[in-house]
Amino acid sequence: MVFFCGINAELIQKSVRNMSISILPPDGRVRITAPLRTDIGVILRFASAKAEWIRKHREKILQRPVQPRKRFTDGEVHELLGKSYRLVMRQDMKSGAAVVHHEALEIHVSALVSSESRRLSVERLFRRELNKLIPGLIGKWEPVMNVKVLAYGIKKMKTRWGTCNVRAQRIWLNLELAGKPAECLEYIVVHEMVHLLERNHTKRFYALMDRFMPEWKEVKKILDNTLHSEID
C-alpha cells in the first residue's frame, strides 16, 4: 500500500511499460500499476498529480447503484448487444447448449445442473455472438486505418474493456462487451486498433480517435457507467 494526498492505494509493480491508476468498483478502491523497479518517489509524484482525477472518479463509482449478482435462473433478464432477453431453461439431454430464440436465451440443462454450469453456458453463447461480429469490424477498419490485426481474443477482464499487444498486432476484448450495445463493441475495437498507430494515450492517439470515430466520446459514456475508471 502507498499513501498520498490523503488517498490509500494498492501498489502493484510488474512487467509493464507505463504506470496506470485504476478505480475499482464497487467500493472505489485505488490501484496503481507501475513497471518493475520504478522508484517509489516517481510513483508517488505520478499518483499525486492525478489526485483530483482519482477523487472525482472514485465519487462517480461510489454513486453507482449496486447491480444484483446474476444467478442464471429461469426468467432472469440478461442483456445481449443492447437488447434484453429472458433466460429460459429447457430440461433435456442437450445439457449445456444455448441459443438465442426470439426474446429469450434458451439454455438446455439437465435436472441437476449447477448455477456455475448455467453461467458457463451463457458465457459460451455470448462469446459466440461476439465472434460473429468482431472479424467484420476488424475487416471494416483495417483499410481505413491502414493497419493489420494479426489475431484477436475474447476474455473476461476486471479492469479493462480491451487491450492491444502492439508488437504481436493482437487485440483482446472483454467478454462483458456482449452485454453492451453493438456500438460499444465497435468503439473498443477501434480504440485498440488505434494503438497500432499510437501505443500510448497521447494527444495524437485522441486526435486519431476523433478522426476515425468522431462520436467515440458519447459511446464511451455508456461504458464509463459500468466498469471502473482508469488512467495511464
N, C-alpha and C positions, 0 to 999 in steps of 0.2 A: 504493500500500500504506500501511496505518496499523498502528501497534504500540501495544498497550495491555494491561496486566496480564499480560505475557508471551505475548501472543497476536498473531500476524501476521494481518492481514485485508486482502482486496481491497476497495477502496472504489470504488463506482460512484455518481455523482451524476447524476440525470436528472429528468425531469418526472414526479415522483410526489408524493403528498400527505404520506406518512408515511415515517419511517425503518423499515427492517426488517433483520434479520440472518438469513442462510441458512447452513446447514452442509451442504456438498455431498459426496455420495459420489463415488468410493469412498474418497478419501483424507482426508475431513473438512475440506476447505478452507473457510475462513470468508469470507463475502462480506457487506459492509454496503452497503445501498442507501439513499441519502438524497436529499431534494429538492435541486434546483439551488441553489447559493449558500448552503447551510447552513454555518454557521461550524464549522470543524474542532473547536473546543473543545466545541461542543454535541454533535457526532457522537461524540467520544471519551468524553464523560460518559455518553451513552446506551449505548455499547458496554461501557464499564467496569461499568455497573450490571447488565449481562447476562452478565458474565464466567463466573460459576458455571454458568449455564444453558448457555453455549457449551461449556464443558469437559465437562459431563455428556452433552450430546447428541453432541458430537464423539466421545466414547468409545463411545457406542452404535453410531455409524456405523462406526467402525473395527473393532468386534467382529462386524459383519455378515459372513456368508460372501459371497465374490465370486461373482456369478452369471455362468456362462459366456455369452459372446455368442452370440445366436441366429444360425444360418447359413441357416435356411429351406431345409433339405434334407429329402429324403424320410424319413419316420419320426420326425422331430424332434417333441418334445412341446411344445405351446403351451397356455396357459390362456385360456379364454374364459368370462367371467362365473362364475368359480369352478369350472369343470369342465375336465378335461384332455382334449385332443384330439391325435391324431397327424396330422402333415401327410402327405398322400398326393398325390403328383404324378401327374397324368394327362396324358400326351402326346397332344395332338390339336390341331385347328385353332382351338379356342376359347381361345387363349392369353390369360392374364390373368384369366379367370373364376375365381371362388372361391365355394364353397358349404359350408355345414355339413351333413355327411351322417353320421348315426348317431354313431359315436365318432371321426369323422375330419373334418379340414378339407381338402376336396378343392381343389387348385389345378391349373387347366388350364394347361399350359405347352407351349411348342414345344421342340424338341430343344436349341436354343442359348440359351434364356432365361437371363439373369444372376440372381445372388442378389439383386441390388437390385430387379429386376423381381418376383421372388418375394415379397420383403418388401413391396413396394407392393401386391401382390395381397392379401396377408394383412391389411395395414392397411386396405385398402378394405373388406374383409369385416368387420373389427372396427368400423369406422366405421358400416357399415350396421346391424350388430347394436345398437350404441348408439342409433342414430337410431330404432330400433323402440321403445326403452324411454323415452327422455328426454321426449318430448312427454306421455306418460301420467303420468310422475312430476311434471312441472311442473303439469299439469292437476289432479292429485290434491292438491297442496299450495297452489295459488293460493287456493282458497276458505278453506282452513284458516288461512292467514296473512293473508288479505285483502290480497294484493299481486298485481301483474301483471308477468309476464315478457314483454317485447315480442319478444325474439329470444334464441336460444342458438346456440352454435357448438361444434365439436369441433376441437381442435388438439393437437399434441404440445407439451408443456411440460416443461422440465427441472427446474423448481424449485417448481411448484405443482400441486395436483390440480384446482384450479378458480380462477376469478376472476370478479368481478362489476363491471360498469360501472353504477354506481347511476344516474347521470344518464340513460344510454341504456336502462336497465332490461334489460340484456343480460347473460347469463352465458356463460362459456366453460368447457368441461370437457376434462380431459386425456384424450387418446386411450388412454393406458395404463390407464384405468379399465376398459376392455374386458377386461383380464386379471385383474380382481378380482371377488370375489363381488358379486352384484347389490345387496346391502345397502350396499356401499361406494359404488356409484354414487348410490344414493338419499341417503345421508348427505351426499355432496358437493353434490348438487342442493339439498338442504335448507339446507346451510351457506351456499351462495352466495345463495339466496333470502332468508335471514335478513338478509343485508347490505342488502337493500332496505328493511329496517326499522331497521337499525342499521349504519351504514357501517363502523365500526371494531370491533376485538375488545375491547370493553368488558365490564364486568360485566353490563350489560343484554343484550349480544349472547349471552353464555353462558347467561344466565337464559332467554332466548328459545329457545336450543337445547335446554336442559333441558325446557322446556315442550312444545315440538313433538316432540322426539325424545329421550326420556329415556335411551335406550340408546346415544346417539351416541358416548360415550367408549369403549365396548367396540369399536364398529366402527372408530373412529379408530385403535385399536391395530393393526389389520390393516394399515392404510396406513402407519403410522409405521415399520414394519419394512421398507418397500420404497422409500421416497423420502426425500429429505433432510428435515431438520428446519428449521423456520423460525419466527421470532418477529418481531412488529412492535409 
